[in-house]
């Protein structure tokens, strides 16, 4: 399934990687020229850990086109109104945050996909509650200590190497720092009210310094370099993701990370995890778990997972389950709605009988892999067809109703079945904003889920979580090379 964002009028044809220098052209305009490699044109001393190379987002020097960029300015090119409480400039070719002194009423400032290198010019914006500098070139978190009313801070897709400068921001509830170059979780002791922490796609090796976060509900650590799943106890945690790391062994602390029955979603896909040791899963502690993603590991059987009878969604595709015996206990999942088991050796060994086996064990299942067993869609507006277990059954058209005046009222148009609960989402600013208690992961899930609402294949959390590093709060479209990367992944899907 694929979703297309609306084209932005000021999108640059390319974006510069790190290691930019300024030059003055003969006509006096400021230009950027790109030097290959890393900062100041030199190869990174830790090149094997360079995020841009790992993601394939940095092109080689030969492929880069040195292109002059004429920067625009806030206040002159981008007008501001001191009476406004929100200001958004997206792909506006802004390099310097300036001329905002009179905008003292601002509560929300979004400078998305620009060319900001340094956080400055916010001295008078003491009413700010929401600050987004997503997809810029910021290298340090600085000059925001006075913004004590901030609740949301998004500095994803920048060049930040260290978490710092947040000590006074004690009202923060959501912090996005994905796709930077951060190596350590630190300097967050003052974040007692933080509910969501996004650190995906960095260089973190250890989950540490989080013990004090007693309000944390969501922790996103996908695509780092974490080798152990041992995590501190976070009593209110509902969602944790450690997907696409270097996990090879199970640690029982991952199942005891929050208060009994609190954990709802656990994402551990794309590691090297084998079968869960017997006795490690406590049914009572995990009684609230509804989503489990173990795709892309080396499990050979369900085993201990069958104890978690509360599961509604299970992703175990791309593992090593080779026989029907590996599914022993599957029938215990009486609440299961969606299960992914494709690309296990069992699928090849059993052939078409593979899905029949699953359906027989889970009579209430709604979806196996990308195949929806119950989908409602419209062939014509007046011709609803319901697919039940692959067999099309023609519905009787509804009889038109009579109004009080005797006029004929048209029959209501059937609504396509949504793959996710629409009430959990709310539409804002052209994208999908996570409701209270939801992860920013739901942003992309909502956008793509809606795109497939008319009968298309829903996107698995395994794939969505793979894209987590590419999308953060607000369902915003991505610009430049990052956006092309996401589109490329979606096309392959």
Order of alpha helices (4+ residues) and beta strands (2+ residues): beta-beta-alpha-beta-beta-beta-beta-beta-beta-beta-beta-beta-beta-beta-beta-alpha-alpha-beta-beta-beta-beta-beta-beta-beta-beta-beta-alpha-alpha-alpha
